[in-house]
């Protein structure tokens, strides 16, 4: 076909990897061919991914060429260190060993623990690009930001266009200071970050606030392409909703997502509403930090809680549709205004009311209001949340607790990918 474009995507997360990092580009990849783009994906083989979901292999388009290479990464050999609590949840307090691993991660493995993948990947892809001169655009997506350093080396050798996609910030990510980088390590992180932001032909990120943060560093325009979703068409009348008044959270819940405002609101409501106290059920599907569990006990809510280990994504989607309310909590941390996760768009697709907790005037606040998908409350706004939960419970009792979000079409992956392809050479 004439005028076809050929793109190489460098990503760490690709099926059978599960977890949040895989979905953005897995969804986008399904629409490249119909937009006259051939996509080749370079990813690791048998990596130390935080989650495995083999069912996601079925979502990879037959039109996508996938190249896998072995990767050496310390996480495979230091499994205890992988649970150190930086960016993850903890089942108990950090051990001395875990604290050491965090320091090693922040000071010796720069930009991240996939640093040893950079050189061999660059060597392999150098040969690959020489044998495939039709590829004229490279896209790197991070974190891990090692992917960007692979692309940087290729950019130095080939006359290709390079698009750097930041799904999360680098030094502005919420747990960066928790990595305990020393002065020398911090300087190197920031130097490499700035180099990537300035050398890439185009830089893309997921929210306006994230773009503003990157623009401060790069002194250039950053494109915003949010995460998206392939919004399914289904008959809501065929969905059997939970019999209990369920409030369900999907995905990991580290201490930075501990929704204290919700626990306080529910604590007050069950004291005055006997019916709620008999029908409330809180589902936490995924890994839960021990500090969250302690908070639930503190507010007398532990008997209402069911903690379910991580489940396949396909099962998660079905459970979202049957929940009475869906809970989304933005990390209460440094870059909170720019946090707009892919989970939010899945929730939109489930067509259930969303309880979103974050910082006022954040990107999450704006999009909840724009889509009219539920209720947004600030971390401290207990009274607004009590009012929403009280009304939701009344609607639940009457059998009419529902929500159909508006203005969702613009967040369809099939629409958003066109913004990416417009940048492709």
Buried (B, 14 or more C-beta within 10 A) or exposed (E): EEEEBBBBBBBBBBBBBBBBBBBBBBBBBBBBBEBEBBBBBBBBEEBBBBBBBEBBEEBBBEBBEBBEEEBEBBBEEBEEBBBBBBBBBBEEEBEEEBBEBBBBBBBEBBBBBBBBBBEBBBEBBBEBBEEEEEBBBBBBBBBBBBBBBBBBBBBEEBEBBBBBBBBBBBBBBBBBEBBBBEEEBBEBBBEBBBEBBEBBBBBBBBBBBBBBBBBEBBEEEBBBBBBBBBBEEEEEEEEEBBEBBBBBBBBBBBBBBBBBBBBBBBBBBBEEBEEBBEBBBBBBBBBBBBBBBEBBEEBEBEEBBEBBEBBBBEBBBEBBBBBBBBBBBBBBBBBBBBBBBBBBBBBBBBBBBBBBBBBEEBBBBBBBEBBEBBBBBBBEBBEBBBBBBBEBBEBBEEEEBEBEBEEBEEBBBBEBBEBBBEBBB
